[in-house]
């Protein structure tokens, strides 16, 4: 993605979409407080 004409712009994802993806995954494994942990993961990234 980074070698395309747009460079790093191809890596953009909306925060709400990313949070939903992380939350859904964490709920599937299952993890307590999945939404909170998804938000914490996003802050670390």
MDTraj code that builds the backbone (N, CA, C; nanometers):
import mdtraj as md
import numpy as np

residues = "UNK UNK UNK UNK UNK UNK UNK UNK UNK UNK UNK UNK UNK UNK UNK UNK UNK UNK UNK UNK UNK UNK UNK UNK UNK UNK UNK UNK UNK UNK UNK UNK UNK UNK UNK UNK UNK UNK UNK UNK UNK UNK UNK UNK UNK".split()
xyz = np.array([
    [0.0806, -0.1190, 0.0000],
    [0.0000, 0.0000, 0.0000],
    [0.0855, 0.1263, 0.0000],
    [0.1926, 0.1228, 0.0715],
    [0.2729, 0.2424, 0.0877],
    [0.3511, 0.2777, -0.0382],
    [0.3637, 0.1850, -0.1294],
    [0.4376, 0.2133, -0.2516],
    [0.3464, 0.2642, -0.3632],
    [0.2164, 0.2711, -0.3385],
    [0.1250, 0.3225, -0.4400],
    [0.1380, 0.4746, -0.4495],
    [0.0663, 0.5329, -0.5435],
    [0.0722, 0.6777, -0.5631],
    [0.0297, 0.7544, -0.4385],
    [-0.0634, 0.6998, -0.3617],
    [-0.1151, 0.7687, -0.2439],
    [-0.0247, 0.7524, -0.1227],
    [0.0725, 0.6642, -0.1288],
    [0.1635, 0.6426, -0.0163],
    [0.0909, 0.5930, 0.1070],
    [0.1155, 0.6558, 0.2216],
    [0.0541, 0.6140, 0.3476],
    [-0.0954, 0.6417, 0.3531],
    [-0.1471, 0.7239, 0.2647],
    [-0.2897, 0.7554, 0.2649],
    [-0.3745, 0.6298, 0.2447],
    [-0.3181, 0.5275, 0.1846],
    [-0.3907, 0.4020, 0.1657],
    [-0.4130, 0.3269, 0.2952],
    [-0.3492, 0.3707, 0.4033],
    [-0.3630, 0.3049, 0.5331],
    [-0.4707, 0.3677, 0.6205],
    [-0.5399, 0.4697, 0.5717],
    [-0.6378, 0.5423, 0.6534],
    [-0.7614, 0.4575, 0.6769],
    [-0.8069, 0.4555, 0.8034],
    [-0.9319, 0.3916, 0.8415],
    [-0.9953, 0.4798, 0.9486],
    [-1.1251, 0.4935, 0.9440],
    [-1.1941, 0.5755, 1.0428],
    [-1.1857, 0.5093, 1.1802],
    [-1.1708, 0.5917, 1.2828],
    [-1.1563, 0.5419, 1.4199],
    [-1.2754, 0.4559, 1.4605],
    [-1.3957, 0.4986, 1.4259],
    [-1.5150, 0.4214, 1.4623],
    [-1.5145, 0.2833, 1.3976],
    [-1.4688, 0.2765, 1.2734],
    [-1.4620, 0.1481, 1.2031],
    [-1.3583, 0.0566, 1.2675],
    [-1.2439, 0.1130, 1.3010],
    [-1.1385, 0.0338, 1.3640],
    [-1.1821, -0.0167, 1.5005],
    [-1.2473, 0.0705, 1.5777],
    [-1.2972, 0.0301, 1.7090],
    [-1.3972, -0.0841, 1.6964],
    [-1.4852, -0.0759, 1.5991],
    [-1.5846, -0.1813, 1.5777],
    [-1.5178, -0.3136, 1.5405],
    [-1.4164, -0.3083, 1.4578],
    [-1.3447, -0.4297, 1.4174],
    [-1.2768, -0.4940, 1.5377],
    [-1.2037, -0.4125, 1.6157],
    [-1.1361, -0.4643, 1.7344],
    [-1.2362, -0.5194, 1.8354],
    [-1.3450, -0.4450, 1.8583],
    [-1.4460, -0.4886, 1.9557],
    [-1.5069, -0.6215, 1.9142],
    [-1.5434, -0.6336, 1.7893],
    [-1.6039, -0.7574, 1.7399],
    [-1.5084, -0.8754, 1.7586],
    [-1.3818, -0.8531, 1.7260],
    [-1.2838, -0.9604, 1.7425],
    [-1.2688, -0.9988, 1.8893],
    [-1.2533, -0.9001, 1.9754],
    [-1.2337, -0.9285, 2.1178],
    [-1.3549, -0.9991, 2.1779],
    [-1.4735, -0.9651, 2.1318],
    [-1.5946, -1.0338, 2.1789],
    [-1.5971, -1.1789, 2.1320],
    [-1.5363, -1.2058, 2.0188],
    [-1.5401, -1.3411, 1.9623],
    [-1.4474, -1.4379, 2.0338],
    [-1.3499, -1.3885, 2.1129],
    [-1.2534, -1.4818, 2.1712],
    [-1.2803, -1.5288, 2.3138],
    [-1.3684, -1.5009, 2.3926],
    [-1.4296, -1.3762, 2.4378],
    [-1.3424, -1.3053, 2.5411],
    [-1.3533, -1.1758, 2.5411],
    [-1.2786, -1.0908, 2.6337],
    [-1.3795, -1.0007, 2.7048],
    [-1.3654, -0.9869, 2.8351],
    [-1.4548, -0.8963, 2.9074],
    [-1.4207, -0.7523, 2.8732],
    [-1.5210, -0.6659, 2.8761],
    [-1.5026, -0.5239, 2.8453],
    [-1.4338, -0.5034, 2.7111],
    [-1.4828, -0.5726, 2.6099],
    [-1.4183, -0.5706, 2.4781],
    [-1.4068, -0.4298, 2.4206],
    [-1.5107, -0.3500, 2.4349],
    [-1.5067, -0.2153, 2.3771],
    [-1.3988, -0.1300, 2.4442],
    [-1.3918, -0.1370, 2.5762],
    [-1.2896, -0.0613, 2.6490],
    [-1.1495, -0.1064, 2.6077],
    [-1.1308, -0.2351, 2.5955],
    [-0.9992, -0.2871, 2.5568],
    [-0.9659, -0.2508, 2.4129],
    [-1.0667, -0.2460, 2.3267],
    [-1.0442, -0.2041, 2.1883],
    [-0.9956, -0.0592, 2.1853],
    [-1.0577, 0.0264, 2.2652],
    [-1.0170, 0.1670, 2.2708],
    [-0.8758, 0.1814, 2.3246],
    [-0.8406, 0.1021, 2.4252],
    [-0.7058, 0.1072, 2.4809],
    [-0.6036, 0.0623, 2.3774],
    [-0.6384, -0.0419, 2.3022],
    [-0.5491, -0.0899, 2.1968],
    [-0.5250, 0.0194, 2.0924],
    [-0.6304, 0.0897, 2.0549],
    [-0.6171, 0.1966, 1.9570],
    [-0.5257, 0.3075, 2.0083],
    [-0.5353, 0.3404, 2.1351],
    [-0.4491, 0.4439, 2.1921],
    [-0.3024, 0.4004, 2.1884],
    [-0.2794, 0.2710, 2.2118],
    [-0.1415, 0.2212, 2.2079],
    [-0.0841, 0.2255, 2.0675],
    [-0.1690, 0.2004, 1.9701],
    [-0.1228, 0.2026, 1.8312],
    [-0.0950, 0.3434, 1.7860],
])
top = md.Topology()
chain = top.add_chain()
for i, resn in enumerate(residues, 1):
    res = top.add_residue(resn, chain, resSeq=i)
    for name in ("N", "CA", "C"):
        top.add_atom(name, md.element.get_by_symbol(name[0]), res)
traj = md.Trajectory(xyz[None], top)
